[in-house]
């Protein structure tokens, strides 16, 4: 996992929106979507964003969000 993936994960999870996460990360929409696809491919078994519409997290994703937010 790289810091960019974690930043995008946090932004999408906290904003519950890809477009708001894009603005927060100062990135293009395709860059945010690609980062989430990489995240899912590499870390889906640990924690993933379940719904691309509202940023719903798995239980493990909520734990990571809490930890990473600190």
C-alpha positions as CSV (number, residue, x, y, z in Angstrom):
1,X,0.0,0.0,0.0
2,X,1.3,3.4,-0.8
3,X,0.4,6.7,0.9
4,X,-1.6,7.9,-2.2
5,X,-3.8,4.8,-2.0
6,X,-4.4,5.4,1.7
7,X,-5.2,9.1,1.2
8,X,-7.7,8.2,-1.5
9,X,-9.2,5.5,0.7
10,X,-9.6,7.9,3.6
11,X,-11.1,10.7,1.4
12,X,-13.7,8.4,-0.2
13,X,-14.6,6.8,3.1
14,X,-14.9,10.1,4.9
15,X,-16.5,12.0,2.1
16,X,-18.7,9.1,1.0
17,X,-18.4,10.4,-2.5
18,X,-15.9,9.9,-5.3
19,X,-16.3,13.4,-6.7
20,X,-15.8,15.1,-3.3
21,X,-12.8,12.8,-2.6
22,X,-11.4,13.9,-6.0
23,X,-11.6,17.5,-5.0
24,X,-10.1,16.8,-1.6
25,X,-7.2,14.9,-3.1
26,X,-6.8,17.4,-5.9
27,X,-7.0,14.5,-8.4
28,X,-9.0,13.7,-11.5
29,X,-12.0,11.4,-11.3
30,X,-10.3,8.6,-13.3
31,X,-7.3,8.8,-10.9
32,X,-9.5,8.4,-7.9
33,X,-11.3,5.5,-9.5
34,X,-8.1,3.9,-10.5
35,X,-6.7,4.2,-7.0
36,X,-9.8,2.5,-5.6
37,X,-9.5,-0.3,-8.2
38,X,-5.9,-0.8,-7.2
39,X,-6.9,-0.8,-3.5
40,X,-9.6,-3.4,-4.1
41,X,-7.3,-5.6,-6.1
42,X,-4.5,-5.5,-3.5
43,X,-6.4,-5.2,-0.3
44,X,-9.9,-6.5,-0.8
45,X,-9.5,-9.3,1.6
46,X,-8.5,-6.9,4.4
47,X,-10.7,-3.9,3.9
48,X,-12.4,-2.5,0.9
49,X,-14.9,0.1,-0.2
50,X,-18.0,-2.0,-0.9
51,X,-20.2,0.5,-2.7
52,X,-18.8,2.9,-5.2
53,X,-21.9,5.1,-4.8
54,X,-21.7,5.8,-1.1
55,X,-18.3,4.6,0.2
56,X,-19.7,1.9,2.4
57,X,-16.9,0.1,4.2
58,X,-16.5,-3.5,5.4
59,X,-15.9,-4.0,9.1
60,X,-12.2,-4.2,8.5
61,X,-12.4,-1.0,6.4
62,X,-14.0,0.8,9.3
63,X,-11.2,-0.3,11.6
64,X,-8.6,0.9,9.1
65,X,-10.5,4.2,8.7
66,X,-10.5,4.8,12.4
67,X,-6.8,3.9,12.7
68,X,-5.6,5.9,9.7
69,X,-7.7,8.9,10.7
70,X,-5.6,9.3,13.8
